[in-house]
Amino acid sequence: MTQFFSSTLLLWHRQNPIDHAWKKDVLPYNIWVSEIILQQTRVAQGTPYYIKFIKNYPTVLALSKTTEKKLFSIWEGLGYYRRASNMLKGAKYIVETYNGKFPKTYKEIIEIPGVGPYTAAAISSFAYNLPHAVVDGNVNRVISRWHDIDEDLTKQKGKKQIQTIAQRLLEESKEPSLFNQAIMDFGANQCKPVPICEDCMFNKKCKAFLLNKVGVLPRKKQKKAKKKRYFHSFLFTNHLGNIAIQKRTAKDIWQGLYQLPMIETKSIQSIKSIEIKNHFSLGIEPNILKTQKFSQILSHQIIQFVFYNIPLTKEHEIKNKSWTFTSKSKIKNYGFPKTLTSYISNNYILDECH
């Protein structure tokens, strides 16, 4: 069965070539970048970011020399910013440990900050054709259906079962890099969450198809209800036309990104000007020009924003040391969460055109 699966899968791959931007070369650095971007991002969305990233940081050395602020501005819109932060740490590690040359063994690669078993296997396989099975969501789906694996794949038992089978199939193929790409592409394009089973070359032997279990595999744990949070964000503009921003330093969502000064509350109800004055220790009550409401859905949270446009005068006596006032020309040098980027663009940066 393993021989049939591996040979048939490679045949499918040759008959259905899929172009990826990072396939044009097999440089380990480029593969590292692509794999980190695609960890939480679909290929269609991630490809333009990959191209932009490589253009700005073509080598490990170039990445190691940047700042987190600049990197976040390039990464903006991808989310899960810890990935970018870890890549910067990883680049510095490679420069310090290997003089900027990417390590060549799985054991060395997995020591890079932010690189786990999956990414180490991907780099080892795609860059050096080493026999390490790459297991992502697509691979989980293909193997769990092919073998009728009913285990929860978020648990250790299920993970180990899939990894063992994937490794055996890869070794049977004798073409590690090609096999890994083939099974990932097959899961992404044929054995999708809603699969195309009718013309699938595996449907006469696929256990899930034969047992009518395609729709329930792989097993998914019940999702917890998303937590709702309420952020009141203030677009404070001073007498010079600059706005106040501050860095998110707490261990929370968007750590390391910038935001407008904000107050988090337990409800969406708007905050009054006297409350704003007291919270930010302003000298006098501010004049609220307008408010707007937006939502941003994250993997485990729903953030509901209320934005306030507030002009500040010299009488407001701003003394908050965590604030930085920045101009329209420099605002794009900072990385912001998606909704903030959109709001600032529409209510501050584009203002100069009117």
ABEGO torsion letter per residue (X at the ends): XAAAAAAAAAAAAAABBBBBAAAABABAAAAAAAAAAAAABBAAAAAAAAAAAAAABABAAAAAABBAAAAAAAABGAEGAAAAAAAAAAAAAAAAAAGGBBBABAAAAAABBGBBAAAAAAAAAAAAGBBBBBBBAAAAAAAAAAAGBABBAABAAAAAAAAAAAAAAAAAAGBAAAAAAAAAAAAAAABBABBBAAABAAAAABAAAAAGAAAAOBBBBBBBBBBBBBBBBBBBBBAAGBBBBBBBABBBBGBGBBBBBBBBBABABBBBAAAAAAAAGBABBBBBABBBBBBBBBAABBBBBBBBBBBBBAAAGBABAABBBBBAAAAAABBBBAAAAAAAAAAAAAAAAX
